[in-house]
Amino acid sequence: MSTPEMERPRSEEMSPPVATAPQRSTAHYVFVLVVVLLMAETTTYGATAFVTVLPHMIPPFTPAQLPWVFSVTLLVAASIQPLMGKLADVFGRKRILMVVAAVFIIGSLIGALTTSFTLIMVARVLQASAVALPGVIYSFFREYMPARMVPIAVGMGSTATGVAILASPLLAGALLSVGDYHGIFWFCAGYMLVFGALAAIFVPSIRPTGERSSLRQIDIKGSALLTLGALSLLIGITQGGSKGWGSTGAVLPLVISVILLVGFFVTETRVKDPMIPLKLLRGPGLSRAIVLAFLGQVPLLWTYMVSQMLQTKSTPGASYAFGLSTGKVGVVILGWGLLSMVFGPLSGYLTRKISPRKVMIMCLGVSTAISLLTAFFHDQLWYYVVFAVIGGIAGGSYYGGLNNLIIEAVPGRMTGVATGFGAFCSAFTSSAVPVIVGAILASHVLTLKGHTPVYTDAGYTIVFLLFAACALIGLVVAIRMRHGRDLATGGAGVH
């Protein structure tokens, strides 16, 4: 839906036009699409594989250090998502892809060559650059591909992620059979080297025409305030869940985040070229999409919760506890990954046929249903198999529907930062909800198996009812929203 002329921010009106590439064959566009998606998925391989190998990293690391090996990458990546998108909007998508590839390879090599916890942290922080690529990739699709292909290309992001999630446990097992955790870093370096080189050769470079791209077009102060504020907020939430909400480690980052984020919004009202115009951010299209990014991600943590439940050792009074191995859990919830792979591109296609809004209604309706079903029916393994298949529809539809909603709400030169905001909201939810869930379950402990708590059925019922409530609120928002009712155009209808 086009932005009304009278409501378009001045910074958008003065934005230079975007250069367009000559039309190529469909096969060419598909090849470029696959190269870009596979390049980005190195982070999914690394993240999922690290979940598997964490227990094998003792020694040289302590149990208290292990969570940071995994979470520091997600925290940093979430906080820099909008900035990465903005840099791509200004300097060009390919240039940012190449810089990210180089930074990621350097980080992987550092991790592969050290046993120092400090250097491992440095390595994982550098790897976060690639985790923050979604906004860059979606804006590239909109900029380079024919409008008819953009919605499907955006949806295919979940297909590539599904492949990586299915393959990562096998990859980790194979690498551990011949070595240790260093193998994950070596694999990441080699993988990015291959697909980064392919991207350098085959991905075209298209930059905005008109004013020369420069740092003057970047709201450095606003970018710093937003990035550091988001990072402080995520650290505070994480520390609150582990050390207590009254601890200094939780309170101090949260206070700092409030100060920085307030400073960001004040700054954005005063600068000539803000990171993202607040009028656009407050507009009915983008603001509703951001709300759906928060709420829609909550029930998608179903696989995280179910994995925890099914691996719990069989205990009287805990009907969900089956004591399954990681591999068997993967088999039980295999349908989620498979259906996500199918419904990623299918949801993109459907945004062109029935509208992005209706795709999100489908996603949130399915999410509400499986959350309610799991809340009350979780004592048979076949329940989880069926629910996973149904839930995969929501998993794939979320990314195709949400990102097409965002693309249809903003002009081309704002695609990177806008989709980066959406990705940040999803990442924030993924970081914050486990902390809330942990607090709920901590008050519903049935017994202890060694030092591991076994939670009551009622505790998990409350968690899944919370998931259902978030999905239901999101469903109401999607039904009532005016934006997204038109068929997706790949951004061609927004100027």
Buried (B, 14 or more C-beta within 10 A) or exposed (E): BEBEEEEBBEBBEEBBEBEEEEEBEEEEBBBBBBBBBBBBBBBBBBBBBBBBBBEEBEEEBEEEBBEBBBBBBBBBBBBBBBBBBBBBBBBBBBBBBBBBBBBBBBBBBBBBEBEBBEEBBBBBBBBBBBBBBBBBBBBBBBBBBBBEBBBBBBBBBBBBBBBBBBBBBEBBBEBBEEEEBBBBBBBBBBBBBEBBEBBBEEBBBBBBEEEEBEEEBBBEBBBBBBBBBBBBBBBBBBBBBEEEBEEEBBBBBBEBBBEBBEBBBEBBEEEEBBBBBEBBBEBEBBBBBBBBBBBBBBBBBBBEBBBBBBBBEEBEEBBBBBEBEBEEBBEBBBBBBBBBBBBBBBBBBBBBEBBBBBBBBBBBBBBBBBBBBBBEEBEEEEBBBBBBBBBBBBBBBBBBBBBBBBBBBBBBBBBBBBBBBBBBBBBBBBBBBBBBBEEBBEEBEBEEBEEEBBBBBEBBBBBBBBBBBBBBBBBEBBEEBEBBEEBBBBBBBBB
